[in-house]
């Protein structure tokens, strides 16, 4: 019996090794790699300051991309320990990073702080910083050289033209429309509407308009085609409310919902509250824009798009919906400037989320449980597939849940409120919030499972990040890592 157990354990371990190809993403795992034979001189203020500047700037890129506080802290500690700063107190909040490095009993601690002034959905930059982190750990890149490489990463232009990103957002809207049982006409109109939203918001962003009003304008633009189709397209057999639902899903996709819920779960309530408040404010802007457009339409006796309260996702046309889920996730990754190697992983994640959601819902569970189950699979697949494609798990996970964003449920609640059915409207809006939280919580759980499956031996042995040491074998005259 023990032999059978051992054989089964080796079989499972070998299967997992083949899946993940023994590759680890530094955003969620610490790799066992050589540390410096001679770390930096802790009495040299210039050298210590240079290292602290490097780790803070890496943390800035990671945090600005929506990474959770715990993962950001781990990556900062990971680099600092490589250069010998193994005792650091790191405080990461919504828009700031503070680090205090202990240099021993006879030296004062070195402290620094950096404020994060921007938010960026540039997944290529995030992946490049992840590779730089692994290179620092593997090769012990001098701090000055690492800073130069980081400057090149942060100042590099996007990997492709902005119109490609606009195409990605528009393609994502078309995919969402197909997932909600919209026909070809609704998909085309959603594509064109989202392209207009993106280009308009880019112009407004260059003029410094606050993001709340940009989302408000986006909601207004999303509602106009739906009102026109509902008013003048009497003979068209299409549901114009799906255009609004697709627009809402696209506008929600760029918000830091996953990071906010993950921070709340993993013990960073201050940052979680700030991120959640931002998500709620931006969602409020979307709702305000749609409401304003619908009210103006009623004033001019235009027809407001009605909404069907029956479930918008079912197992009809399953192959088409799987394709639409994959396209939606890949299009979101494309819109966020993800690398080509990440697009296939994102598409696989979106298709997996779609099939799991539909099957769990078909089994009799509600949208919240179905969303949580699908997001857990996405988080697990993201953690494993991200290592295979050498892409941070955040890229795959956030892209994977985009087909499940509750755009239609938000519009259902809004329509019910405008129709005087406050109880139904509040119930639908609360349900949309619950689905969003379930998606984020499921991703967090799935990523934890992925980490535990491939937890490095160095962490299992010592329980924390540890700077490995070189030891010399006298007989052979060789060095080995201990």
N, C-alpha and C positions, 0 to 999 in steps of 0.2 A: 504493500500500500504506500509506504513512504517513497519508494522508487517511482510509482505511478504519479504521485503528486509532484515530485521533482521533475519528471519528464514533462508533465503538463505545464509546469511553471516555465521551463525552458522553452517550450513551444510558444506559449503566449508572449514571453519576452522577446523571442526571435521575431514573431509577427509584428510586434510594436516597433522593434528596431527597423524592420523593413519599411514600415509605414513612415516613420519620422526620419529615416536615413541618418540616425545619430546626430542630427543637427539641432542646435538650440538657439532660440532667439533671446537676446540679452534682455529684452523687455520683460520677460517672465521667468527667466532661469539664469542661474549663475553657472558658468562653465569652469571646469577645472583646467587652468592654464598657468604657465610659468609667470611668476612675478619678478620684479627686478632683483638682481643680485645685490645691488646697492640702490635702495630707494633714495628719493630726494633728501637733501640735508634739511632736517626740520628746523635747524637754527638759521637757515637762509630765508629771510623774509620774502625776498624776491621770488625764489623758487616756489615757496608755499603759496604766495599770492597768485602765481601763474597757474598752478594746479587748481586752486579754488575758482579762478576765472574760467578755466576750461570746464570744470564739472558744472558750474552754474549755467554756462551757456548751453551745454548739452541738455541740462534739465529744463531750460527755457524752451528749447525746440520740442522736447517731448511733452511738456505740460501744455504748450500752446496747441498741440495737435489733438488734445482731448484725452491724453493718457491719465489714468487715475493717480491719486497722490501716492499710494503705496508703491506702484510700479515706477513712478518718477523718482521717489526716494531711493528705491533699490538700485536704479541705474546710476544715480549720483554716487551712492555709497560704493557701488561696484568699481567705478573709475577711480574714486579717491583712494580706496584701499589698494589699488594697483600701484599707485605712486607712493605708498607708505603711510597715507593719512587714514589709518584704520579705525581711529576713534573720532568719529564726527557726529555731532548733533545736527540733524537736518530737519528743518521746518519748512514744509511746502504748503502753501495755501493757494487760494483761487488765482491770485495774480502776483505772488511773490515767492522767492526762494531765499531762505536764510540758512547759512552754514557756519558752524563753530567747530573748528578742528583743534583737538587736544594735542599739544606738542610735548607733553611730559610735565613733571612736577616743577621744573626749574624755568619753564618758558611760558609766557602768557598765551592763551589760546588765540588762534587766528580766526577772525570772524569776517563775514562778508554777506551782502544782501543784493539781490537783483529783482527788479520789478518786471513782470511780463506785461508788455503793453499791447499785445496783439493776439489774435486767434487765427490759426492757419490750418486749412485742410489740405496740406501738401504732403501726400503720402510718400512721394519720392524722397523728399527731404527727411522724413521720419525714418525711412528704410536706410538712407545713406548714413544717418547718425548712428543707427543700430550697427551697421557694418563697421563704422569708425570705432565704436565702443569695443567690438570684438577684436578689432585690429590692435587697439591699445593694450588690451589684456594679453593678446597673443605675442605681440612683437615688442612691447614696451616702447611705444613711440615717444620720443622726447616731448615734453609739454609744449614747447614752442612750435614744433612740427605739427602736433595735433591741433593746436589753435589755428595754424595756417590752413590745415585741411578742413577744419570746421568753418573757417571764413569762406572757403571756396564752396562749401555745401550751402551755407545760408545765403550767399550772394549769387548763386547760380540761377539762371532763368528757369522757368518751368520747362519740363522735358518736351512739351509740345504746345502748339498755339492755343490761345484762350478759346478760339472758336471750337476746338476739339472738346474742351471742357463744357462749353455751352451745348454742343451736340450730345455729350454724355448726360447732362441734366435732362435734356429734352427726351432722349431715348429712355431714360429712367421713368419719366412720366408716362410715356406710351406703354411701357411694360406694366406699370401699376394699373393703368386703365384696362389692359387685357386681363390681368389677374382678377379684377373686379367684374368680369363678364362684360366689359365694354366691347363694342364691335370695332371694325376697322376705322369708321368715321370718328368715333370717340378717341381712338388711339392717335389718329392724325391731328385732330384738334388739340389734344393734350400735348402732343409733341410741339406744335407751333406755339401754343400758349406759353409753355415753359421756356421755350427759346426766347420769347419776348420778355418774360419775367427776368431771366438771367441777364440779358443784355441791358435791360432798363436798370436793374439793380447795380450793375457794374458802373454805369454812368453816375448813378446817385452816390455810390460808394466813393468814387473819385472826387465828388463834390463835398464829401464829409457828412452826408446825411446819416443820423443815428440809425443803428440796425433795426430798432423798433419800427421806425417809419418805412424802412426798406421792406420789411416783412408785411407791413400794412399795404404798401403799394403792390407787392406781390399777390396778396390776397385779392385786391381789387382787380388786377389784371386777370387772375384765374377765374373770377366770377363773371366777367363781361361776356366771353364766348358762350358760357352756359346759359346766360340770360337771353342772348340773341338766338341760340338754337331753340330754346324753350318757347320763345315768342313767335319766331318766324318759321320754325321747322315743324309745322304741324304734321306733315306727312312723313316725317323721318322717324323710323323706328329705332330710336336711340335714347339713352338715358343721359341727359346733359349734366346731371349732378355729378357724374363720374369725372367730368373735366375738373370740377372744383376739388373733388376728392384726390385726384392725381396731383393737382397743384399743391394741395395741403401736404401731401406726403413728401413731395420734393422739398418744400420749404422746411418741413420738420427734419429732414434727413441731415441737414447741416448742423443741427443743434447737439449739444453735449449731453444727451440724455444718458447714454451708457456710463460715461465718466461720473456723472452726478450720483446715480444710484450705486455704482460700485464704491464711490467714496463713502456714501452713507453706510454701506454694508461692512466695509473694511475699517471703519473707525476714524473717518475724517469728516466729522459732521459740519464743521465750519465751511470747508470747501464744497461739500455736498449741498449745503443750503444755498451758497452763492451760485453754484452752477444750476441748481434746480430753479432758483428765482429767475435766472437768465432764460432758461427754457420756458418758464411760464410767461414771462414778459414777451418773448418773441412769439409764442403761440397766441398770446392775447393780441399782438399786432396783426397776425394773420386773420384772426376772427374779426377784429375791428374792420379790416379792409373788406372782407367778404360781406359783413353786415351792412356797411355803408353802401356798397354797390347794390345789394338786394333792396335796401330801403329806397334808394334813388330809383331803381327799376319799378318799384311799386308806385312811386309818385307819378311816373310817366305811363302808368297802366300797362307796363310790360309784365310778362309772365315770369314768375320766379320758379326756378327748377324744383320740381317736387322730388321727394326721395322715397325709395322703397325701404321699409324697415326690416324686410326679410334679410337673412344672411347673404352677404355679398360674395362669399367664397364657398365653393362646393367642389365635388369631384367631377363635374362635367368638363369635358375637354381637358382631361388631366395632362396629356403630353404637351399641349399648347401652354398650359399654365406652368408646367415645369420649365419649359423654355422661357416663358415670360419672367419667371422668378430668377432664372440664371442671368437673363439679359438685364433685368433691373439691378441686380447686385453688381454685375460687371460694369454697367453704365455708371453707377454711383462711384465705383473705384476709378473709372476713367475720368469722371468729372472732378475728382479729388487728386488728379495727377499721379495716380498709382503707376508703378512700373509695370511693364508688360508681363513679367513673370507673375505678378500679383493678380492680374485680371482673371486668369484661369482659376486660381484658388478662390477668388471672390465669386465667380460664376458657380462653381461647385457648391460653395456655401449657401448661395441664394436658392439654388435648386433643392438642396437638402432641407433648408428652412421651410420651403413651400410644401414639399411632400409630407414632412412631419406634421406641419400645422394642419393640413387638410385631412390627414389620416386620424390624428388625435381628435379633431373636431367631428369627423365622421363617426368616431367611436362614441360620441355622446357628450364630450366635454365642451365647456364654454370657451369663448375666445381668449379669456385670460389664461386659463390652464393650457390651452393649445399654444398660445404665444410663448409662454414660459418653457414648455417642452421643446418647441422648435428652437428657441434661443439657446437652450442648454446644448442641444446638438450643434448649433452654430459655434458656440464658444469652444466646445470640445474639438470640433473639426478645425476651427481657426487656430487653436493652439498647436495641433498636430500638422495641419497643412502649411501653416506659416513657417514651421521649421523646414519643411520639405522645400518650400519655395524661397527660403531665407528672407521672409517678410515678417515684420512685426505682427503679432496676433491681432492688434487693434484694427489693422487694415481689413483683415478678412472678417472679423467679427462684426464690425460696424456695417460693412457692406452687406453681410449676410442677412441682417435683420431688416434691411430697407424694404423688401417686398411685403413685410408684415406691419409697417407703420400704419396707425389707425386714422388715415385721412378721411375715409368714408364715415367712420363713427363720429369724428369731429363735426362734419357737415350735418349729419343726422341730428346731433344735439343742437346745432345752431338753427337748423330749420324748425325744429320743434319749439325752440324758444321764440322764434319770430312768429310762429303760428299760434302762440298763446298757450302752448302745452309745456309749462315750466317744469313739471315733474319729470316728464319724458326727456326733455332737453338736458336737465341737470344729470339725469341718470346716464344718458348717452355720453356726455362730456366726462363724467366721472369714470365711465367704462373705458373711454379712450385713454385717460390718465392711468388707469389700472393696467391696461394693455401695454402702455409704454414702460411702466415700472416692471412688469413681468418680463418684457423683452430684455431690459437692462440687467435684471437680476438673473435671468437665465444665462445670459452671456457670461456674467461673473462666475456663476457656478460651473459652467462648462470649461472656462479657462482654468479654474482651480483643479478640476478633474484632470485636465491635460497636464498641468504642472506636476500633480502628484504622480501621474503615470511615468513621467520622464524627469523625476526629481534627481538632480545630479548627486553623485556619491559624496562629493565634498560637503553638500548641505545635509545629507542624511547622517554623515558622520559627526559633524561639528555643530549642526543646528543653525548655523548662521553664515554670513559671508566671512571668509577667512582668506588672508593673503598667504598663498602657498609659499614654501621656502625651498631653496635649492639645498640639497645635501650631496656631498661628494663621496663616492665609493673609492676608498684608497687603493684597493687592489686593481680595479679596472681603470681607475683614473677618469671615471665618467660622472656626470651629474644626473641626478634624478629628482623628480618633484616629490615633496613630502607634504 
